[in-house]
Amino acid sequence: MDEIDSALLVLRLVIGGVVVVHGLNHAFGGGRLPGAARWFESLGLRYGMAQAAASVIVELAAGAGLALGLLTPFAAAGVIGVMVVAGFAAHRRHGFFVFKDGYEYVLVLGLGALVIAIAGPGTASLDAVLGIAVAGAWPALIAGGLGVAGAAVLLGATYRPRSVGQAAAANGSPTGGDGDQ
């Protein structure tokens, strides 16, 4: 295994592992799946429980696929799609920096997945063992195209953020806060 293959292995393991752990946190952390569902709904994503379950499934499958180098362009597409949805629904309004809840983190994970699709999974991958390792423009188009298209379809079908007036009514406050003003 040369330096490039070693670098790809590290990148795949880190990005894939982070995405898997993130999915596990949605399923079993803090508020568990119902808490993730409530959070998704608070962001304006309808059908919170379905969204949370789908997010967990995609994060676990795509993260594991990326880490293992299995069906790499499709695993990368799953990571990119999840990061586009998260960046759009949760982070874009906060700007760039992650310490301000911005999109920096999801941008790095999504672009890292795209880089893996462009470079290919390397020789230390299940794709290489199975003889299906590919690299270049087509895997990048598959990963980026499917990821962005999937995110666009999901957001188009389910993203309906509340207006300030709707949020205020839901919170029982004339200003939209928690009623302590």
NULUMPA-932606 format. One record per residue (C-alpha): x, y, z; residue number from 1; residue in one letter; chain. Coordinates in nm, 4 decimals. Each point is the difference from the previous one (the first is absolute). Last residue first. Layout:
<rs>
(r (X,Y,Z),NUM,"a","A") ...
</rs>
This chain:
<rs>
(r (-4.0203,3.7905,2.8192),181,"q","A") (r (-0.0359,-0.3446,0.1594),180,"d","A") (r (-0.2473,-0.1400,-0.2552),179,"g","A") (r (0.2472,-0.2304,-0.1722),178,"d","A") (r (0.0551,0.2356,-0.2891),177,"g","A") (r (-0.2116,0.0574,-0.3083),176,"g","A") (r (-0.0853,0.3577,0.0863),175,"t","A") (r (-0.3730,-0.0433,0.0791),174,"p","A") (r (0.0816,-0.3164,0.1932),173,"s","A") (r (-0.1868,-0.3281,0.0090),172,"g","A") (r (0.2973,-0.1845,-0.1484),171,"n","A") (r (-0.1965,-0.1289,-0.2992),170,"a","A") (r (-0.1525,0.3449,-0.0530),169,"a","A") (r (0.3424,0.1634,0.0053),168,"a","A") (r (0.1388,-0.2545,-0.2439),167,"a","A") (r (-0.2918,0.0610,-0.2364),166,"q","A") (r (0.0504,0.3771,0.0189),165,"g","A") (r (0.3751,-0.0261,-0.0629),164,"v","A") (r (-0.0696,-0.2147,-0.3064),163,"s","A") (r (0.0410,-0.3720,0.0312),162,"r","A") (r (0.2385,-0.1811,-0.2260),161,"p","A") (r (-0.1527,-0.2350,-0.2584),160,"r","A") (r (0.2632,-0.2437,-0.1186),159,"y","A") (r (-0.1680,-0.3313,-0.0886),158,"t","A") (r (-0.0324,-0.0621,-0.3732),157,"a","A") (r (0.2388,0.2616,-0.1322),156,"g","A") (r (0.2514,-0.0755,0.2744),155,"l","A") (r (-0.0066,-0.3737,-0.0730),154,"l","A") (r (0.0168,0.0515,-0.3765),153,"v","A") (r (0.2827,0.2520,0.0318),152,"a","A") (r (0.1951,-0.2261,0.2356),151,"a","A") (r (-0.0334,-0.2924,-0.2398),150,"g","A") (r (0.1087,0.2179,-0.2914),149,"a","A") (r (0.3033,0.1315,0.1931),148,"v","A") (r (0.1163,-0.3459,0.1030),147,"g","A") (r (-0.0883,-0.1683,-0.3295),146,"l","A") (r (0.1865,0.2608,-0.2017),145,"g","A") (r (0.2990,0.0335,0.2305),144,"g","A") (r (0.0600,-0.3711,0.0440),143,"a","A") (r (-0.0903,-0.1079,-0.3539),142,"i","A") (r (0.1810,0.2962,-0.1551),141,"l","A") (r (0.3078,-0.0711,0.2110),140,"a","A") (r (-0.0156,-0.3694,-0.0915),139,"p","A") (r (-0.0176,0.1010,-0.3673),138,"w","A") (r (0.2769,0.2631,0.0150),137,"a","A") (r (0.2785,-0.2048,0.1510),136,"g","A") (r (0.0339,-0.3200,0.1970),135,"a","A") (r (-0.1343,-0.3536,-0.0105),134,"v","A") (r (0.0461,-0.3019,0.2244),133,"a","A") (r (-0.2212,-0.2858,-0.1197),132,"i","A") (r (0.2450,-0.2906,0.0161),131,"g","A") (r (-0.1596,-0.1554,0.3083),130,"l","A") (r (0.3197,0.0380,0.2052),129,"v","A") (r (0.0425,0.3552,-0.1319),128,"a","A") (r (-0.3616,0.0874,0.0913),127,"d","A") (r (0.0541,-0.1561,0.3418),126,"l","A") (r (0.2711,0.2525,0.0631),125,"s","A") (r (0.3727,0.0122,0.0736),124,"a","A") (r (0.0906,0.0530,-0.3660),123,"t","A") (r (-0.1365,0.3535,-0.0150),122,"g","A") (r (-0.3582,0.1205,0.0406),121,"p","A") (r (-0.0074,0.2127,-0.3135),120,"g","A") (r (0.1654,0.3378,-0.0403),119,"a","A") (r (-0.3144,0.1792,-0.1220),118,"i","A") (r (-0.2374,-0.1864,0.2334),117,"a","A") (r (0.2369,0.0544,0.2933),116,"i","A") (r (0.0168,0.3714,-0.0826),115,"v","A") (r (-0.3821,0.0119,-0.0055),114,"l","A") (r (-0.0144,-0.1571,0.3465),113,"a","A") (r (0.2462,0.2594,0.1265),112,"g","A") (r (-0.2167,0.2689,-0.1591),111,"l","A") (r (-0.3008,-0.1174,0.1986),110,"g","A") (r (0.1910,-0.0391,0.3263),109,"l","A") (r (0.1727,0.3384,-0.0338),108,"v","A") (r (-0.3233,0.1807,-0.0933),107,"l","A") (r (-0.1862,-0.1669,0.2872),106,"v","A") (r (0.2543,0.1335,0.2491),105,"y","A") (r (0.0223,0.3566,-0.1387),104,"e","A") (r (-0.3802,0.0436,-0.0246),103,"y","A") (r (-0.0479,0.2281,0.2977),102,"g","A") (r (-0.0923,-0.0868,0.3590),101,"d","A") (r (0.1933,0.3092,0.1223),100,"k","A") (r (0.2965,-0.2182,0.0982),99,"f","A") (r (-0.0415,-0.1691,-0.3400),98,"v","A") (r (0.0859,0.3202,-0.1856),97,"f","A") (r (-0.1617,0.0753,-0.3354),96,"f","A") (r (-0.3202,0.1904,0.0595),95,"g","A") (r (-0.2799,-0.0796,0.2459),94,"h","A") (r (-0.2800,0.0037,-0.2593),93,"r","A") (r (0.1761,-0.2757,-0.1926),92,"r","A") (r (0.0116,-0.2488,0.2899),91,"h","A") (r (-0.3201,-0.1921,0.0627),90,"a","A") (r (-0.2105,-0.0376,-0.3141),89,"a","A") (r (0.2515,0.0722,-0.2750),88,"f","A") (r (0.3167,-0.1430,0.1507),87,"g","A") (r (-0.1830,-0.2973,0.1476),86,"a","A") (r (-0.1709,-0.0791,-0.3315),85,"v","A") (r (0.3266,0.0440,-0.1929),84,"v","A") (r (0.1862,-0.2112,0.2571),83,"m","A") (r (-0.2505,-0.2855,-0.0240),82,"v","A") (r (0.0200,0.0043,-0.3792),81,"g","A") (r (0.3806,0.0106,-0.0044),80,"i","A") (r (0.0246,-0.2959,0.2377),79,"v","A") (r (-0.2469,-0.2031,-0.2051),78,"g","A") (r (0.1755,0.0924,-0.3259),77,"a","A") (r (0.3344,-0.1065,0.1507),76,"a","A") (r (-0.1487,-0.3421,0.0758),75,"a","A") (r (-0.1260,-0.0142,-0.3594),74,"f","A") (r (0.3402,0.0924,-0.1464),73,"p","A") (r (0.1728,-0.2441,0.2402),72,"t","A") (r (-0.1974,-0.3160,-0.0665),71,"l","A") (r (0.2000,-0.1396,0.2925),70,"l","A") (r (0.3100,0.1857,0.1138),69,"g","A") (r (-0.0388,-0.1323,0.3534),68,"l","A") (r (-0.0127,0.3451,0.1588),67,"a","A") (r (-0.2153,0.1366,-0.2836),66,"l","A") (r (-0.2440,-0.2882,0.0178),65,"g","A") (r (-0.0178,0.0261,0.3792),64,"a","A") (r (-0.0739,0.3727,-0.0197),63,"g","A") (r (-0.2512,-0.0453,-0.2805),62,"a","A") (r (-0.1862,-0.2813,0.1763),61,"a","A") (r (0.0027,0.1531,0.3497),60,"l","A") (r (-0.0714,0.3547,-0.1152),59,"e","A") (r (-0.2693,-0.1142,-0.2438),58,"v","A") (r (-0.1789,-0.2149,0.2585),57,"i","A") (r (0.0246,0.2636,0.2734),56,"v","A") (r (-0.1250,0.2744,-0.2309),55,"s","A") (r (-0.2877,-0.2173,-0.1179),54,"a","A") (r (-0.1053,-0.0624,0.3603),53,"a","A") (r (0.0238,0.3695,0.0887),52,"a","A") (r (-0.1901,0.1112,-0.3111),51,"q","A") (r (-0.2721,-0.2612,0.0556),50,"a","A") (r (-0.0337,0.1161,0.3611),49,"m","A") (r (0.0005,0.3667,-0.1003),48,"g","A") (r (-0.2642,-0.0191,-0.2720),47,"y","A") (r (0.0571,0.3630,-0.1031),46,"r","A") (r (0.3402,0.1676,0.0027),45,"l","A") (r (-0.0295,0.3587,0.1206),44,"g","A") (r (0.3021,0.0093,0.2313),43,"l","A") (r (-0.2240,-0.0649,0.3020),42,"s","A") (r (-0.1249,-0.3121,-0.1792),41,"e","A") (r (0.3560,-0.1310,-0.0265),40,"f","A") (r (0.0519,0.0694,0.3717),39,"w","A") (r (-0.3212,-0.1831,0.0932),38,"r","A") (r (0.1055,-0.3005,-0.2095),37,"a","A") (r (0.3486,0.0010,0.1553),36,"a","A") (r (-0.1650,-0.0067,0.3418),35,"g","A") (r (-0.2277,-0.2871,-0.1053),34,"p","A") (r (0.3049,-0.1917,-0.1311),33,"l","A") (r (0.1965,0.0296,0.3232),32,"r","A") (r (-0.0432,0.3150,0.2084),31,"g","A") (r (0.3607,-0.0024,0.1121),30,"g","A") (r (0.1718,-0.2585,-0.2167),29,"g","A") (r (-0.1373,-0.3290,-0.1351),28,"f","A") (r (-0.1288,0.0497,-0.3538),27,"a","A") (r (0.1297,0.3475,-0.0873),26,"h","A") (r (0.3239,-0.0800,0.1825),25,"n","A") (r (0.0373,-0.3222,-0.1973),24,"l","A") (r (-0.0355,0.2007,-0.3214),23,"g","A") (r (0.2717,0.2416,0.1125),22,"h","A") (r (0.2226,-0.2945,0.0927),21,"v","A") (r (-0.0452,-0.1423,-0.3497),20,"v","A") (r (0.0714,0.3399,-0.1624),19,"v","A") (r (0.3173,0.0462,0.2052),18,"v","A") (r (0.1157,-0.3517,-0.0883),17,"g","A") (r (-0.0547,0.0548,-0.3721),16,"g","A") (r (0.1914,0.3278,0.0078),15,"i","A") (r (0.2850,-0.1381,0.2111),14,"v","A") (r (0.0228,-0.3470,-0.1545),13,"l","A") (r (-0.0261,0.1303,-0.3564),12,"r","A") (r (0.2644,0.2688,0.0575),11,"l","A") (r (0.2377,-0.2465,0.1675),10,"v","A") (r (-0.0459,-0.2550,-0.2804),9,"l","A") (r (0.0433,0.2681,-0.2647),8,"l","A") (r (0.3257,0.1138,0.1601),7,"a","A") (r (0.1318,-0.3560,0.0141),6,"s","A") (r (-0.0944,-0.0560,-0.3654),5,"d","A") (r (0.1797,0.3208,-0.0946),4,"i","A") (r (0.3082,-0.0914,0.2054),3,"e","A") (r (0.0381,-0.3453,-0.1561),2,"d","A") (r (-0.1535,-0.3315,0.1053),1,"m","A") 
</rs>
